[in-house]
Amino acid sequence: MVKKNIGTAVDIYPMPVVIVGTVVNGRPNFMTVAWITKLSPNPSLLGISVGGGQYSAGGIRETGEFSINFPGVEEMELTDYCGLVHGNIEDKAAQVDIFQGSLENAPMVRQCPLNIECRLHQTVQLDNQWFFIGEVANVYASERILTEDQIDLEKFHPFVLTMPSNGYWALGERIGDPWSVGKNLMQPGRDV
Protein backbone atom coordinates (compact mmCIF):
# COMPACT_ATOMS: atom_id res chain seq x y z
CA MET A 1 0.00 0.00 0.00
CA VAL A 2 1.50 3.32 -1.10
CA LYS A 3 1.46 6.13 1.48
CA LYS A 4 1.48 9.85 0.65
CA ASN A 5 2.80 12.55 3.01
CA ILE A 6 -0.07 15.05 3.42
CA GLY A 7 1.67 17.54 5.72
CA THR A 8 1.53 18.25 9.44
CA ALA A 9 -2.05 19.43 9.95
CA VAL A 10 -3.88 16.57 11.63
CA ASP A 11 -7.35 15.96 12.95
CA ILE A 12 -8.69 13.05 14.95
CA TYR A 13 -11.11 10.98 12.89
CA PRO A 14 -13.83 11.30 14.14
CA MET A 15 -14.15 13.63 17.14
CA PRO A 16 -16.84 13.48 19.82
CA VAL A 17 -18.95 16.62 20.03
CA VAL A 18 -19.94 18.09 23.40
CA ILE A 19 -21.43 21.27 24.81
CA VAL A 20 -19.32 22.78 27.59
CA GLY A 21 -21.12 24.83 30.23
CA THR A 22 -19.64 27.34 32.64
CA VAL A 23 -20.48 30.66 34.28
CA VAL A 24 -19.03 33.83 32.76
CA ASN A 25 -19.54 37.17 34.47
CA GLY A 26 -22.20 35.63 36.70
CA ARG A 27 -24.23 34.13 33.81
CA PRO A 28 -24.41 30.58 32.40
CA ASN A 29 -22.73 30.17 29.03
CA PHE A 30 -22.37 27.22 26.68
CA MET A 31 -20.01 26.43 23.81
CA THR A 32 -19.50 23.49 21.47
CA VAL A 33 -16.20 21.63 21.79
CA ALA A 34 -14.84 18.74 19.76
CA TRP A 35 -11.36 18.56 21.25
CA ILE A 36 -12.02 16.34 24.27
CA THR A 37 -10.25 13.33 25.74
CA LYS A 38 -10.28 11.01 28.74
CA LEU A 39 -7.02 11.28 30.67
CA SER A 40 -7.28 9.11 33.77
CA PRO A 41 -9.78 6.74 35.38
CA ASN A 42 -8.72 7.37 39.00
CA PRO A 43 -9.01 10.19 39.65
CA SER A 44 -11.45 10.50 36.79
CA LEU A 45 -9.96 13.25 34.59
CA LEU A 46 -11.19 14.64 31.27
CA GLY A 47 -9.45 17.23 29.11
CA ILE A 48 -10.89 19.83 26.75
CA SER A 49 -9.03 22.24 24.51
CA VAL A 50 -10.58 25.69 24.16
CA GLY A 51 -9.35 28.64 22.10
CA GLY A 52 -7.69 31.30 24.23
CA GLY A 53 -10.07 34.01 23.03
CA GLN A 54 -13.24 32.03 23.71
CA TYR A 55 -15.68 33.61 26.13
CA SER A 56 -16.10 30.31 28.01
CA ALA A 57 -12.34 29.97 28.56
CA GLY A 58 -12.47 33.02 30.83
CA GLY A 59 -15.36 31.52 32.80
CA ILE A 60 -13.59 28.21 33.36
CA ARG A 61 -10.44 29.98 34.49
CA GLU A 62 -12.41 32.31 36.78
CA THR A 63 -14.76 29.79 38.43
CA GLY A 64 -12.70 26.59 38.29
CA GLU A 65 -15.79 24.60 37.25
CA PHE A 66 -17.41 23.45 34.03
CA SER A 67 -19.75 20.84 32.63
CA ILE A 68 -19.39 18.54 29.65
CA ASN A 69 -22.73 17.70 28.03
CA PHE A 70 -22.93 14.92 25.43
CA PRO A 71 -25.72 15.52 22.92
CA GLY A 72 -27.53 12.89 20.93
CA VAL A 73 -28.50 13.27 17.28
CA GLU A 74 -31.71 14.93 18.47
CA GLU A 75 -29.64 17.79 19.94
CA MET A 76 -27.55 18.44 16.81
CA GLU A 77 -29.21 21.79 16.06
CA LEU A 78 -28.64 23.10 19.62
CA THR A 79 -25.06 21.81 19.56
CA ASP A 80 -24.29 23.54 16.28
CA TYR A 81 -25.92 26.76 17.54
CA CYS A 82 -23.69 26.76 20.65
CA GLY A 83 -20.67 26.63 18.33
CA LEU A 84 -21.88 29.33 15.94
CA VAL A 85 -22.72 32.11 18.39
CA HIS A 86 -20.33 33.82 20.80
CA GLY A 87 -21.55 34.16 24.39
CA ASN A 88 -20.40 37.77 24.67
CA ILE A 89 -22.72 38.65 21.76
CA GLU A 90 -25.79 36.48 22.36
CA ASP A 91 -27.22 34.78 25.46
CA LYS A 92 -27.04 31.11 24.43
CA ALA A 93 -28.47 30.07 27.80
CA ALA A 94 -31.88 31.25 26.53
CA GLN A 95 -31.93 28.17 24.25
CA VAL A 96 -30.88 25.74 27.00
CA ASP A 97 -32.96 23.99 29.66
CA ILE A 98 -30.38 24.40 32.42
CA PHE A 99 -30.06 22.17 35.46
CA GLN A 100 -27.55 22.24 38.30
CA GLY A 101 -25.83 19.38 40.02
CA SER A 102 -23.58 19.80 43.03
CA LEU A 103 -21.28 22.42 41.46
CA GLU A 104 -22.46 26.02 41.45
CA ASN A 105 -20.58 27.12 38.30
CA ALA A 106 -21.08 24.08 36.06
CA PRO A 107 -24.52 24.58 34.48
CA MET A 108 -25.68 21.54 32.53
CA VAL A 109 -27.86 21.05 29.46
CA ARG A 110 -30.96 19.04 30.35
CA GLN A 111 -31.63 18.35 26.64
CA CYS A 112 -28.37 16.36 26.43
CA PRO A 113 -28.73 12.73 27.56
CA LEU A 114 -25.32 12.59 29.29
CA ASN A 115 -23.88 15.31 31.54
CA ILE A 116 -20.64 15.51 33.50
CA GLU A 117 -19.75 18.21 36.01
CA CYS A 118 -16.06 18.88 36.58
CA ARG A 119 -13.80 20.80 38.94
CA LEU A 120 -10.79 22.36 37.25
CA HIS A 121 -7.82 20.15 38.13
CA GLN A 122 -5.14 21.74 35.98
CA THR A 123 -4.77 24.28 33.20
CA VAL A 124 -2.16 24.04 30.47
CA GLN A 125 -1.63 27.14 28.33
CA LEU A 126 -0.64 26.38 24.77
CA ASP A 127 0.13 29.00 22.09
CA ASN A 128 -3.44 30.08 21.42
CA GLN A 129 -5.36 27.38 23.32
CA TRP A 130 -6.18 26.50 26.90
CA PHE A 131 -6.17 22.81 27.78
CA PHE A 132 -8.44 22.41 30.78
CA ILE A 133 -8.18 19.21 32.78
CA GLY A 134 -11.28 18.61 34.83
CA GLU A 135 -11.81 16.14 37.65
CA VAL A 136 -15.22 14.54 37.35
CA ALA A 137 -17.47 15.44 40.29
CA ASN A 138 -20.62 13.68 39.07
CA VAL A 139 -22.10 12.06 35.97
CA TYR A 140 -25.81 12.30 35.13
CA ALA A 141 -27.63 10.24 32.51
CA SER A 142 -31.19 10.35 31.23
CA GLU A 143 -32.95 7.10 32.09
CA ARG A 144 -34.00 6.76 28.43
CA ILE A 145 -30.38 5.99 27.41
CA LEU A 146 -29.71 3.40 30.11
CA THR A 147 -29.90 -0.37 29.99
CA GLU A 148 -29.24 -1.98 33.38
CA ASP A 149 -27.79 1.37 34.60
CA GLN A 150 -25.21 1.41 31.78
CA ILE A 151 -25.19 3.82 28.82
CA ASP A 152 -26.67 2.11 25.78
CA LEU A 153 -25.31 3.72 22.59
CA GLU A 154 -28.25 2.47 20.52
CA LYS A 155 -30.59 4.40 22.81
CA PHE A 156 -28.25 7.38 23.17
CA HIS A 157 -27.55 8.08 19.45
CA PRO A 158 -24.40 10.21 19.92
CA PHE A 159 -22.83 11.89 16.92
CA VAL A 160 -19.33 12.94 15.94
CA LEU A 161 -17.62 15.66 13.92
CA THR A 162 -15.16 15.20 11.08
CA MET A 163 -12.70 17.88 10.05
CA PRO A 164 -11.57 19.24 7.67
CA SER A 165 -14.61 17.91 5.79
CA ASN A 166 -16.82 19.59 8.43
CA GLY A 167 -19.55 17.00 8.79
CA TYR A 168 -21.64 15.60 11.61
CA TRP A 169 -21.99 11.82 11.52
CA ALA A 170 -24.20 9.49 13.52
CA LEU A 171 -22.54 6.37 14.91
CA GLY A 172 -23.07 3.24 12.88
CA GLU A 173 -23.44 -0.38 13.84
CA ARG A 174 -21.37 -2.30 16.37
CA ILE A 175 -18.71 -4.19 14.44
CA GLY A 176 -16.87 -6.22 17.06
CA ASP A 177 -15.78 -6.77 20.63
CA PRO A 178 -12.63 -5.03 21.90
CA TRP A 179 -9.97 -7.19 23.56
CA SER A 180 -11.37 -10.10 21.57
CA VAL A 181 -11.38 -9.75 17.76
CA GLY A 182 -7.59 -9.38 17.67
CA LYS A 183 -7.07 -12.76 19.31
CA ASN A 184 -7.24 -14.34 15.85
CA LEU A 185 -3.82 -12.80 15.10
CA MET A 186 -2.13 -13.96 18.32
CA GLN A 187 0.46 -16.68 18.26
CA PRO A 188 -1.00 -20.11 19.11
CA GLY A 189 -0.89 -20.86 22.82
CA ARG A 190 -0.67 -17.22 23.89
CA ASP A 191 -3.26 -15.86 26.27
CA VAL A 192 -4.17 -12.33 27.24
N, C-alpha and C positions, 0 to 999 in steps of 0.2 A: 504494500500500500504506500503510495507516494504521499509525502507530507509537504505542505507549503507553509513557509513562515509568513504569518499575517500581521506581524508587528508586536507591539507591547500592550496595546489597549486590550483589556480582558474583562469579560463579564462572567458571572456565574450563571450557568444554564440549567434550569430556570431559577428565579429568585422568589422566595415567599414574599407576599405583600401583606403589610400590617398597617394599622392606624395607631400612631403613637399619641397618647394624651398626656398633657401636663398643664400646669397653671402658669400663665404669663401675666405679669402685672395684675395679679388678683383675679384673673378670669381664665376659665377652662379654654384650652386650645388643642387642636388636633391636626396632625399632619401624616401624610402617607409616607411610608419608608419601605424600601425593598432591600436595604443592606442590613441584614439581621443574621445573627448566628448564635448557636448555643456554645457556651464556653466551658462550663463545668457542671457536673451533676450535684456535687456536695462541697461547698454550698452551691445552690442552683443559681448559675450566672448566665445571663444573656447579654449580647452586645448589639448595639445599633450604631450605625454611622450616619451622622447628620451634618449637613453643610454648615459651616461656621456662621454664615449670615442668616440662617433660618431662625425665624421668630421663636419656634419651640426650643431651639438649642439654648437660648437665654433662660427660658423657663426651667428646663432641666437643671442647668447649672445653678440657678437661683434657689430652687426648692429642694433639689436632691431627690426628687421622686418623679416617676412617670409610669404610664401604663402602656402595654403592648396588646392591641386588640386585633385578633385574627378574623377577618371577614370571610364569609362564604360567598359563593357566586351571586347570591341574592343581594349582597351588599356592594357589588362592584361599582355601581353608580356613586354611592356615598364615598367609597374609597378613592375613586378617581377625583371626585370633587375636592376631597381633603388634600390632594396633591396638586390641584390646579390653582387654588386660591391661597393667598398669603394671609395669615392670621392678623397681621397688623393692618390689613386693608379691609377684611371682611370677617364678621363673627361666625366662624364655622360651627361653633357650638350650637347655634340656632337650628342646625340640621341634625343634631345628635341627641338621642335619648340618653342622657348621662346618668350613670349610677356610680356610687362611691363604695369602695370596700373599706379596708382599715386605714388606708393612707389618705391623708387630707389633700395632697397635691398630685394625685394620680387618677384624674377622672377617667372613667371607662365608658365604652360605647356599648349600650345595651343591645343594639341591633346586631353586633358581632357575636357569633356563637361561642367564641373562646376569648377570655380576657385574662391578662396577667398584670398584677401591680408589682412595681419594682422600686427598691430603694437604690439610689446611686451608690455604687460600690467604688468605682474608679472612673476617672476621665482621662483619656489620652488625646492630646491635641496633635493633630496631623497638620499638614500644610494649610489646607482650607476646609478641613473636616474636624468634627469632634467625634471621637469614638467613646460612647457612653456604655459602661459596663454596669448592669443593674443586677442586684440580688433579688431574686423572686421572693416576694412577701406572701402572696396568695395567688391561686389560679382559680378562675370561675368558668364554668361551662354550662351552656344551656342544656337542659335535660333532653331536648329533642335530638342532640348529637351524640348522646351516650348510649352505649350498649354495655350492660353490666358495669356501670361506672367508669368505663373507658371510652375515650374519644373514638368514634366510628367515622372514618373518612367518607364512607358512602353516604352517611347522614349529614355530615358536615359540609361537603362540597367546597373545599378551599380552592383558591385559584392562585396562579403564579404569574410573574411578569417575565418577559424576555426582552433583553436589550442586546444589540442596538435595533432590533426589528420592532421594538415597542409594541408588544402585543400581550394581552391578558389571555391565559390559557387555563381551562379547567383541567383538573387531574383526570387521568384516564383510568384504565382498569388495573387491578393488581396483577403483576406479572410473575411473582415468585416470592419465596421466603428467604429473607436474609439469614446468613450464617447456616445456609443449607444448600442452595443451588450450586454453590462453588465446590461442594464436596466431590462432585463428579470429576474434578480435575486434580484432586489430591492423589498422592502416591498411594498404592494399595497398602493397607495395614496401618496407615496413619489415622489418628483420631484427633478431633479438636477438643 
